[in-house]
Every structure is written in C-alpha cells, then in structure tokens.
Amino acid sequence: DESVDTELQCQGTCQHSIDNLTVYIGHLSTWLTQFCIADMFLSVCMHSLPWIITH
C-alpha cells in the first residue's frame, strides 16, 4: 500500500511541476510578445520621428 501511495505522491509532484512550468512558459511568451510589440512600436516611432519633424 505504501509503495502505491509514494508513487501517487511522486506523480502529483511531477504533475504540479509540469503545471508550474506550463504557466511559466505562458507568462514568458506573453512577456516576450509584449516586448516585441513594444520594440516594433519603438522602431516605427524612431523611423517616423524625422519624417514628422521635417513635414
């Protein structure tokens, strides 16, 4: 009985770690996406700025 209990406990811990990792990767990809959008926006602004000033 004990060995089954230990096995289930390990399985639960492993599953919990995988869930945490999934959440972490989700947050990371969201952050990276926002960062890329901000970076692109900044690049566009930098390119547009001289045009706005001269026109």
C-alpha positions in Angstrom: 0.0 0.0 0.0 2.8 2.4 0.9 4.6 2.0 -2.4 1.4 2.9 -4.3 0.9 5.9 -2.1 4.5 7.1 -2.7 4.1 6.6 -6.4 0.9 8.7 -6.5 2.6 11.4 -4.4 5.5 11.5 -6.9 3.1 11.6 -9.8 1.3 14.5 -8.1 4.5 16.4 -7.6 5.7 15.8 -11.1 2.3 17.0 -12.5 2.5 20.1 -10.3 5.9 20.9 -11.6 4.8 20.5 -15.2 1.8 22.7 -14.5 4.1 25.4 -13.0 6.4 25.1 -16.0 3.5 25.5 -18.4 2.3 28.6 -16.6 5.8 30.0 -16.5 6.3 29.4 -20.3 2.9 31.0 -20.9 3.9 34.1 -18.9 7.3 34.2 -20.6 5.8 34.0 -24.1 3.2 36.7 -23.2 6.0 38.9 -21.9 8.2 38.3 -25.0 5.3 39.1 -27.3 4.6 42.4 -25.5 8.3 43.2 -25.5 8.5 42.5 -29.3 5.4 44.7 -29.9 6.9 47.5 -27.8 10.2 47.1 -29.7 8.5 47.3 -33.1 6.4 50.3 -32.0 9.6 52.0 -30.8 11.3 51.3 -34.1 8.4 52.7 -36.1 8.4 55.8 -33.9 12.1 56.3 -34.4 11.7 56.0 -38.2 8.7 58.2 -38.3 10.0 60.9 -36.0 12.4 62.6 -38.5 9.6 62.4 -41.1 7.1 64.1 -38.7 9.7 66.8 -37.8 10.5 67.6 -41.4 6.9 67.7 -42.6 
